[in-house]
Amino acid sequence: MRRLAFLILLLLCAAPLCADATEDQVSDLIARLGSEQWELRERAQRELVGLGEPARKQLVEALEHKDLEIRTRASGALIAIGESFSHAVECAGSKSDGLRDHGLAALANLFRIDDPQNLRALSPAEMQGRYSTNADIRMTQPPALAIARMESITGIRLFVAPSASEAWARVLALPSIDIRLNGDPRQALYVKAAMDNAVRLAAGQDASGAAVTFTPMRIGRATFLYVQKTGENQSGEAGRRVGEQLIAALLGEGPPAVRAAALLAEGASTDFTAADRIRAEFLKDPSALRLMWLTLALGSDEQVSEAVRKIDPAPVTALLDCTDWAALTLAAKFLDCLPLPAKGALLAPLILENKHTLAVTVALWAARGCDLPPASRNRAALLLASREDALAASAVRWFAGAGALTDSELEAVWKAAENQTSESAFFVATLELIGRPDVSEKLVDRARAALSGVQETQQALAAAVLTGRASSADLSIALDKLTRKNNPNLTQRLAGMFVGCTQLDDEAKAKLVKGLVHTDAAVRREFLGALRLCGPDIKAAVVTLWAEAVDKAFEGKEEAKVARQFVPSRVSLWAFQSMGGDAPALERLMEYITGADAEKARLAGGALPDAMAEDILLKELDALRARQGAVHAMMVSAECYLEFARRAVTGADRAAFRKYFGLAITLQYQNNYTVRNELQQLQMRLNRLPDSNAKQESLPSGPVLNKLDIE
């Protein structure tokens, strides 16, 4: 306590000295910064930092002192006291060596690029990280569009070294590039391999393309690829060199400056003090464009949005016509801050007049919820028929968020469906449009006609419209098409029409039973999905007819002779009967599960989700694996979890999929690799489905565009 009291007294005595420091005292301390004795230089610098603001003016003047040591230490003291971004930028652009060096050093400190732990090349182990998924994505497009799509999907940006700019420009000038991403898109190892291979393939068209390589690097929490000339020095100083290049780009203009801001903001994001300084400075001076980009990259709130609204939008509007994905992302975040009328006024001319596919795609996406004048709206309707998936999808998405649609606009949507697939972004966006009650009610008659047609995308859209409204005749048509196993998106939509079904004529019931005893497992799975959705009375009636069909198939025959055709169906039947309270059916199912026949155990494991409630079933599986002599317990559990995962994908239930994915891959048994393979395929399918719980993104994810210009 005596020591603490002494320290407090010392600080109280020292405070007036700091507050009343004279210019002469500061001048003396600055002079000592150039002392020949290291101890005196260090002490003088510490005391100047302790003086704080009263010393700032003379320290700034000292930045141009003829003594290099004084200049350097004055810069260090100013940075320690706290240098503003605006002054640092001003100094960095100065012709004075001292001011310029100070500005660059202050910016390096603010963005933490002088910290080798914050900005550095990744180690091989860091590049790969932990295994999660195995994507297979091919991007064969004009280079600018392919790279924009790659950055959108992976979140990993490119930053081109100045020395590699000419070689990289030649790559971008190629008519097309082929980026094949095989592996987890979030892991730098796979993204680097995809880009290396793409450039190597491009070298066949233009040998100069092979003159660049990609080095995975980390800044803050973000990973990026540093594009260098092949053979360029990649020493341990790479982080410092890249940091200097990022700052130089930030001090420039246009998309490269915005891209640099996005990366540098990641460097500051791990330092709350630095991030708060950037935000506070922007709120104080909203006219500082570079500060705005940095602030938007760090994240906006209502205060930031209010400040953004005071800014001249002209530089942002100009950015919307570029192909730089990082710049477009921040431009979209700027637009998100604007009220809808102001945003619509900015975007309407671009939607009406621009000729570039990416620019108009981004503009339509960002204009969601905005009213557009008739001319811009008419062009959006024309773009529904574009063969460019992302462009057509953005147009549909705009209409989904608009007010009442005309009959001609709805006609344009249906006509456009003929040129798209049910796996396209266009289809996903159209589902949102026809999900609007005011739209779907107008489309019932059109949907019934489309359901009987030959266009699969229109059939899938028709199924979406008729779900909850389907007549027995509609369902009978859907059953005829459920055997199209080559289009799971379509068959799942058709099966979904049976939700809550309470009326089904005898012919339709017979078709449903025929599908339930189908010899192809994929087809049978779709009919099982339809049956699960039916109302209890229809389900009971169909199960009775199903049992009769199975009994007839086995009547007077040895099981071994009909096993391949009808045993899988019979096992599924037992599961449905078990859920209905049929104790003998459950006993037969359990005999298969605990028996010695591996194939029967596998079939029974996949049928279990239809036999009992989920919570009870999971406990039974735990008990089964603990039971002595249950030789196929692991396989039964894996098949059951896999079936739950399949149903999660059908329902786009990501939480349930994660649960059963985790349960399945932790099991240890000989053939678990087959389960893993199917789980990976299921995960890729799930990733392509819309996520109703995901927040609305500022830009589309993975936009597919094949041409730079609109035809």
Protein Blocks (a to p, Z undefined) as FASTA:
>chain_A
ZZmmmmmmmmmmmmmmmmmocfklmmmmmmmmmpcblklmmmmmmmmmmnmmmlmmmmmm
mmmgfblklmmmmmmmmmmnopafklmmmmmmpmbfklmmmmmmmmmmmnopmbmklgcc
ddfklmnopafbdcdddddddfklmmmmmmmmnopacdddfklmmmmmmmmmpmbdcddd
edjfkbmklmmmmmmmmmmmmmmmomklmmpccddddehjbccdddddehiacbfklmmm
mmmmmmmmmmmgcjklmmmmmmmmmmmmmmmklmmmmmmmmmmmmmlmklmmmmmmnopc
fklmmmmmmpcfklmmmmmmccbfklmmmmmmmmmmpcfklmmmmmmmmmmmmmbfklmm
mmmmmmgoiacdfklmmmmmmmmmpcblklmmmmmmmmmmmccddfklmmmmmmmmmmpc
fkbmklmmmmmmmmpmklmmmmmmmmmmmmmmmblklmmmmmmmmgopacfklmmmmmmm
mmmmmlmmlmmmmmmmmgoiabdcfklmmmmmmmmmpcblklmmmmmmmmmmpcfklmmm
mmmmmmmmmmmmmgopafklmmmmmmmmmmmmmmmmmmnopaklmmmmmmmmmmmblklm
mmmmmmmmmmpcfklmmmmmmmmmmpghiaklmmmmmmmmmmmmmmmmmnopaklmmmmm
mmmmmpccfklmmmmmmmmmmmmmmmmpccfkbccdfbdehiacfbfbdZZ
